[in-house]
Amino acid sequence: MGKYNFDQLIDRHGSGAMKVDSLNEFFGRDDLLGLWIADMDFAVSPRIREALSRRIEHPVYGYAGAPQSYWDSITGWLARRHNWNVKREEITYIPGVVKGIALAINFFTQRGDKVVIQPPVYHPFRMVTEGNGRVAVNNPLIFDGNNYRMDLEGLERIFRDEHPKMMILCNPHNPVGIQWSVEVLQEVARLAKKYGVTVVSDEIHADLMLYGKPHFPFASVSPEAAEVSITLGAPSKTFNIAGLVSSWCVVKNPKLREPFFHWLMVNEFDAPTFIATIGTEAAYTQGEDWLDEMLEYIEGTIAEVEEIVAEKLPDIKVIRPEASFLVWLDCRGLCMSHDELIKLFVNKAHLALNDGAMFGAEGNGFMRLNIGSPRSVIRYSLESLADALASVCAE
């Protein structure tokens, strides 16, 4: 057993956690095991909790600025973990990655402009695009039954014929869990430069690389990538601190950065709370051992998921992620309609997973499983699913 106990069962009911306290709102019942929204059921690193507690114990909660040590913790992490050198003037705070995408859409595009997304993909990409009066243009990923790849020929056709102003890149990709190669990212950058497309790269899962695979920040792969990109990231998924609302934005190109950062500043979108700065700094400077141990635990859980599914749910295929604690399940072998699949998981097995269809039509027949929980919980959930499936087949 390691230094941290990821097998610990923690009751999150009554804490305001969406994962358990919002089940009825999203699934129509509250007697479900929550394996959906992308946070983890693991205790946060003690170093983060201690840093926050020390500040909370101070009796005055007044205005607070972001100290230089906060910025150094982020740039130091990016250099150490991803071999990416970012200067202080190239980075700013944003109040969440999805909000950052929305802010970029509103600043760099106009109503009616086209924005490229790559389904199946994190559903807020479409929601934020269309909700702000822009047009989402699909460049679907290609799935061969085992692996996903980017349709670069299709992407160039869209850039050439549809004239989008922006592309939202998911790197690593959620929900399919792939880290795009340097060569693929370089080609995306080349095409974006050629056709005048700004690329917003969501890299919130970048720190969750598995099996020793490296993450490649989009802006780092070529001069063209640095020129066309806006990169968004956060410690939130990495260290299970999404509730602190701390994210960052890196823009290398001063022609993009200076007007955008100025707009963020005058509208006070770039002002973090002291909770965000303290939690972030503690995470990036003192949380690395917790992260490494957690990732090793997740790898072990993936192995168990693959073993149990192969034995008890052979008609479901596990798409092994290269990053993150989210596992994409191909349930098409069950030969169920969308409604039947939802009924199986929710009403029969009493499990709350993300329905693959929410990530686009390309996700029909898939489910996204959050394995960021103790292994006993994941084992129980899969056994419940196997029992529910057996009961359905016996009807």
N, C-alpha and C positions, 0 to 999 in steps of 0.2 A: 504494500500500500504506500502511496506517495505522501507528500506533505499535506495535500489537501484532500478532503473527503467529498468526492463527487457522487458517492452513493447515498449521501444524506438526504432523507425525505424532508422537504420543507413545505409546510402548508401555507399557500399564498392567498387563500380565501380571506376576504375582508381587507386586503392591503391595497385595493384599487387596481390590482393586476388585471388587465384586459383578458389575459389568457384564461382566467378562471371566473372572474367576476362579470364578464361580459358575454358569457356563453349563451344565455337566453336571448340576448339581443341579436347575436349573429347566427345562432344555430336553432333557435326556437325551443331549446330546453337547456336545463342547467345541470343535468345528471350525466355529464360527459367528462371524459378524460381529455384535458386540453393539450393537443399536440400540434398546434397551428401557428399562431402569431410568433414571429421570429425573435423571441428572447428565450433565455435559458432558466431552468429551475435550480441552478447551482448558486450557492452562496458566493457573493462577490469577494474578491481578494480582500483579506483583512487589512492590507495596507491602504486600500481605498477607503474602507469604512473608518479606519482610524483617522485618516486625514480629514475626512468630512466631519467626523465627530468632534475633533479638536476645534474646528472652526465654528460648528453649531453651538458649542459650549460657550463661545464668546457672546456676551449679552447684547451686542449691537449688530444689527443686520443692515447696515447702511450701504450707500453706493460703493461699488468696488470696481477697480480697473483690472485689466488683464496684465499681470506682471511679465517681464521678459522671460522668466523661467517657464511660464506656461507655453510661450511660443517655442522656446528652446526644446521643451519636452516633445513637441510635435515634430519639429524638423529633425531632432536627434533620432526619434523613433523611425522616421521615414528613411533616414540615411542608414541607420543600423539594421533595420529589419528588411528594407527593400532596395538598398543601395541607390536611393534617389535623393539627390541634393536639392533642397528647396531653400531659397533665401527668405529672410523675414518679410521683405516687401512683397513677396509672391504669394503670401498666405493670409487668409482672414478667417474669422469665425463666421459660421452661419447657424441658425437655430434649427438644425435638422437637415438631413440629406434630401428628403422629399421637398421640404421647403426651399432648399437650395436649387433644386431642379425647377421649381415653380418660379423662383426669383430670376433664374437665368432665362427661362422661357419668356417671362414678362419683359425683361430688359433687352434681349437680343432678337426677339421676333415680334411680329405684329399679328393681330387677329386675322385669321384666314390663312396664315402661313402654315406650311407643312413641316411636320416633325417625324423623323423616322424612328421606329421602335422595332425590336426583334423578338416577336413572340415565339414560343411561350415565354413571357417575361413578367417581371414584377408589375402587378396591375396598376399601381399609382402612376407609372409612366404614361399609360393611356388616360387615366382619370385626370391627371394634372394638365396634360396636353389639351384634351377636349374640353375640360372644365374652364380653361382660359381662352376658349374660342379659337384654338388652333386645330389643325387637321392631322390626326395620327395616320401615318403611312406605314404599312406592315412590310417588313423584310424578314419573313419567317426563317427560323433556323431549319436546317435540314437534318432529319433523324433517320438513321439507317436501321433502326431497331435495337442498336446497342449504344451508339454514340451520336452526339450532335456536332454539327459544324456550321460555320457561318456561310451564307450564300453570298459570296462576294460579287459574283457576276450579276445577281439580282440587285445587289446594293448599288452597283454602278449604273444599272438601268434606271433605278429610282432616282439617283442623283442627277443623271443626265436628262431624264424625261419629266420627272415630277418637280424638279427644282426646289427641294426642301431647304429650309434655312438652318435646320438643326437636326442632329441625330443624338439620341440618348443611348449610350453604350452601357452595358452592364458587365463589369469586369472586376472580379469573377461574376459569372452569370447566375442570376437567381430567376427561376428555380432549378435549372438543370445542373448547376454546380461545376461548370467548366471554367478553367482559367484559359483565356485566349493566348495563343502563342505569340511570340514577338513578331513572327512573319505575318500573321493575320492582322495584328494591330498596326503594323507598318503599312499594310495595304489599305486598311481603313483610313489611316492618316493621309496616305497618298491620294486616295479618291476624294477625301474631304477637302484637301488643299486644292485639288484640281477643279472641283465644282463649287468651291466657296461655301462649304458647310461647316458650321461650328459643332464640335462634338462635346457633349456633356458626358463625362465618364463617372458613373456611380461605382465607387470602389469600396463600399462599406464592408464587404466581406473579404477584403484583401489580406487582413491579418490572420484569417482562419484557414490558411493553406494547409493541406493534409499530405501525409506520406512524403514529406521532405520536398515537395514541389515549390518552386519559387513563384512569387507574384511579380507580374510585370506591369508597373504603372504605365498607363497609356501614354502620358505626356513624356515618358522617358525613352520611348523606343526609337524615336527619330526626331530630327529638327522639325519636320512637318507636323508631327504629333504635338510637339510643344507649341507650335504656332497656332493650331486650330482648337486647342482643348481647354476645357474647364473641368477640373478634377474635384470630386466631392468624396470625402471620407469622414470617419468618426471612430472614436473608441467604443461606441455604444454596443455594437454587436460583439466586438472583440472581448470586452470585459464585463458584459452583461449590465451595462449602466445606461440603457436607453432612456430611463426616466430622468436622467440629469440633463438631457437635451444639449449635448455638446457635439458639434460637428465642425468641419473645416473645409475650406475651399482653396485650391491652388490654381493660379492662372499664371503661366510662364510668359505669355505674349503681352507686353505692355500695352499694345493697341487694344486688346480685349480687357486687360486687367484694370488699367487706370480709370476708364469711365465706369466700369462695373463696380469696382471697389468704392469709388467715390459715391455712386448712387446708393450702395449698401450703407455707407457711412452716414450720409445726410439723412437717410431714412431710419437710422439706428437699427438696422438689421444685423450689424456686425458687433453688437455689444453683448458679451456673455455675462451671465450671472456668476457670482463667486462660487456657487455650487458647481457650475460647469468647469470653471478653470481649475479649481482644487481637485475635483474628481479626475479630470483629464490628466493633469500633471502627475498625480499619484499613480494613475494607471500606466502611463507611458514610462515613468521612471522607476516604479517599484513593482509592477504587476507582471513582468515578463515570465517569471518562473511559474506563476499561476496559469498563465496562458499556455505555456508549453505543456504543462501537465494536463490541462483541460483538453488540448488537442489530441494528446496521446489517448486520453480516455474516450474521446469521440471516435477515434480510429478503432478502438476496441469495440465500441458499441456498433459501429457500422459492420464489423465482422460478425457480430451476433445477429444483427438484422438480416444479413445475407444468409446466414446459416439457418435461422428460423424460417425465413420466407421460403428458402429452397426446400425445406423439409415439410412445412405445414401449409404453405401457400404457393405451390409450384406454378400456378397460373399468373402470379404476379412477378414482375421483373424489377429488380432493384437497380437503378442507375447510380452507380457509385460516384459520389461527388469528389471533385478534386479540391474543393474548398467548402467550408461552412458545416454547420450542424443540421442542414436541411437535406433530406433525402427524397429524390424524385422517384415515385413508384409508378411503373407502367402496369396498369390494371386492365388493359384491353383484353388480355387473355381470359378474363372472366366472362367476356361476351355479354356484358350488362349494358343497359341503356344508362344515360347520365343519371336519371332519377333513381334507377335501381341501385346504382353504385352509391349514391348519397344515402339512400335508405339503408344499405348494408352497413356503411361505416357509422352513420349517426344513430339510426333508430334500432339497429340490431346489435352492433358491436359497442355502441355508446362511446364512440371516439370522435373527437373534433379535430380533423385535419383540414388543410386548405384544399378545396376542390380545384383540380387542375384547370377547369374551364375558366376560372377567374383570371388566369394568366393568358387568356386568348383561346380562340377556337382550337389552336394546335395543342392545347392542354386537355382536350376532351379525352376521357378514359384514363387520366392520370390523377394522382393525389400527391400532395407534398406533406411529408412526415417530418416534424421537428423532433429530433432525437436529443435535444439539449436537456435531458432529464436523467435521473438515475437509471441504471440499466434494468433494475427491477421493474420500473415503470414501463420501459420500452418492451421488455419481455412480456409483461402482463397485457399490454395493448395488442401485441401481435397474436398472442394466444387467444385473446378475446375476439379478434378478427377472424381467426381460424375457426373458432367455435361458432361464431355468427354465420360464417359462410357455410359450414356444415349443416347448420339448422335450415338455412335457406334452400340448400340443395335437397334436403330431406322433405321439404314441403310439397 
